[in-house]
Amino acid sequence: MFTDKEAFKEAFVDDLVGKLGKPLEEASIADVYHILGSMVRAQTGKNWANTNLKYKAGREKQVYYFSMEFLIGRLLGNNLLNMGVLEMVRDGLSELGFSLQDVEEEEADAGLGNGGLGRLAACFLDSLASLQYAGHGCGIRYKYGLFEQKIVDGYQVELPDYWLQKDNVWEVRREDKSVEVRFWGRVDIDKVGDKLVFRHKDYEAVRAVPYDVPIIGADRRHVNTLRNWSAESILRPDSALGLEPGTDYHKFLEYKRSVESISEFLYPDDSEYEGKLLRLKQQYFLCSAGLQSILRTFGKLGLPLSELPNKVALHINDTHPTLVIPELMRILMDDRGLEWDEAWNITTRMVSYTNHTILSEALEKWPVNMVRELVPRVYLIIDEINTRFCAELMRRYPGDQNRISQMAIIYDDQVRMAHLAIVGSHSVNGVAALHTDILRKREMRLFDEMYPHRFNNKTNGITHRRWLMHANRDLAGLITDAIGTRWMTHPQEMIGLIKYCEDSSFQQKIAEIKRKNKLRLAEYIKSRHNVTVDPDSIFDVQVKRLHAYKRQLLNILHIMHLYNQIKASPGIDIVPRTFIFAAKAAPSYHLAKRIIKLINTVADIVNRDSDVNGKIRIFFLENYSVSLAEKIIPAADVSEQISTASKEASGTGNMKFMMNGALTIGTMDGANVEMNEMIGNENMFLFGLRAEQVMDYYQYGGYNARGMYNSDSRVKEVLDQLITPGPICCYHQDFEHIYHSLLDNNDEFFVLKDFPSYVETHVEIDRAYRNRSGWLKKSIINIGHSGKFSSDNTISRYASEIWNIRQVPL
Ligand code: 26V
């Protein structure tokens, strides 16, 4: 039905009329989405089944990517693209009177992730399937994704994201693949012969039901699986609850509610770790259900358990799924009868771990009591892993008590998940060269010393299919016109664009595409804010989670300074700028929410001031999400990547902007460093402290924020505006806290310290933008080098250096 346009149209109309019983003329956009999506799903079925048969027949090694978050966004457009029928369907629908773009907007944006970590997992799935690897996702089917953000009176308000209310054509419920996950209860230990036997008693059983989502590779034939688990109640006379239907209905309802809460919502906090029981439950639920299902699949191969590490790799996305380690030990020993040493050997050879942050407040540590009560047998195993690990430390470093307390897995009545993940795996990777370096030399130094071969770097990547070919169709078309189609499967070949960087007709085409994308975004802004945006102004964009270390505050303080300059000399000659923000703050992160309020307050004042005369405008776009990112990023001229050096593990937004031709203003942090290595100082705008300097300040002191305030009149002026009654600080005290965080708490993230160089660098941007051809040249150089950041590249390295899996051609 997707062979050619006419066949597609005929099949589509047949399907629509047949299924909905109404004529085409009466079909709504939602109807069209439903029918088209179902057609794509149906087409995929055969390839999906074939892919799995092929894996099984070849006994291929498979990797399972365990992640509490998969921020996949919408699938329709991406699936059509990977199936190679996007243009044909677009044309066909248009001839039937529908716009594909409208139809795509009909799909719920699956927001099952907080930010970078979840989006990375989604990009990885796309690359795994597109490179023909046997690699699957293992996640949770949250009923509510990340909250929907509204801005009311400048403040963030959170609404539930009930994404499943919309028709979801992609998932398939696989009742027959359900497994049971057990919580609470106690462990009876018996001695049988000279063997200890552990029996989990009086547990509460939960049914885990998988919902499978096909992940369609770019060759269309290769279809992997994202298996998301949903928690449901079990009603069974022999269950530990002792419930007979009808005997204690009230008790049952209570149990049902508590079970269903496990997969009810995604925790929206990516900033500060909180030891919440429900979150631990989610983690164990994911690990146990995922492992049971993987072992069932392995079982069908009829191989001995010793073959497991040759057939299965388990990857854990940050420490959130670390319980995979003790849970696998439990299954291998208690259910399959292996001895400790053999089980440990198998487990550690199977598991690998990615660290995504060095922020100590985000490192997971669970209270021992909570773990012991919720998963008693798993706790015993963690305890044993710790005991053996500490014994090993004592052998290697006799008498070094200090080292043991620093490295132990259980310490101070807490389970340190990162330590468990390092000890229980064969590979630990950071997500950019600088980040890995900091892990090895500082945060995890003692572990690196003990296991020097375990640590490695895998710089993050993004899928160029979604972020370039789909989000910026015109640019993708221009690249193909210039260098042919090979870059689509070999993104590093985009480097071939460099030879056009000074070609004025090519530059002109780049400029036209950017302008068109800016106009499109301007229309969107107009629809939301009812304000006309000047497409010839510089679109200067910072979109990402709101976090103190990401320093949206530095950005808005600089804008306040620009405003002050304009007020002082209204004739000032600057290139008009449109500053665009989008960011969600964790609901309990008060400082972050105040920064949102500040941005909106400044926006209100500046946008309404006639003295400004369009020189600067500020927009805070609400509800940042994957689909909003797809609208914003292709329209950006300037990409703000301004985290305090050493704090942003990698960043992936930086890569998306680069690939879409924006120039970066950034610190030497995360993957910006590698970007700089490739394109040099001429093609990006660097400023601020280096990571070493920041870490030295933390270690040895010597920074005085108040000194900055007293010595730099620009800093003083903007900070005073936060607390002195005037247009910005009119009645609320929201900004007093910001002021104090900078001055009384000595500016933990060096906002004031980096302010002067940030201001100067923005002046440089203004200057550089006036040289149109110079700017476009830089833009082309950025695009040309961005192929290195395709997640295809990243995934090839994970595959060969960590997972040891091969491509499986179909
Ligand atoms: C942390 C926590 C803390 C405990 C409560 C729940 C929760 C949920 C998510 C997170 C995520 C923190 C780590 C994270 O997202 N790191 C980001 O990972 C990106 C992909 O590697 C990377 O590009 C960003 O620089 C890094 O901040």
Boltz pocket constraint, residues with backbone or C-beta under 6 A from the ligand:
constraints:
  - pocket:
      binder: B
      contacts: [[A, 114], [A, 115], [A, 116], [A, 117], [A, 118], [A, 120], [A, 267], [A, 269], [A, 270], [A, 271], [A, 272], [A, 273], [A, 274], [A, 318], [A, 355], [A, 356], [A, 357], [A, 361], [A, 362], [A, 363], [A, 364], [A, 431], [A, 460], [A, 647], [A, 648], [A, 649], [A, 650], [A, 651], [A, 652], [A, 670]]
      max_distance: 6.0
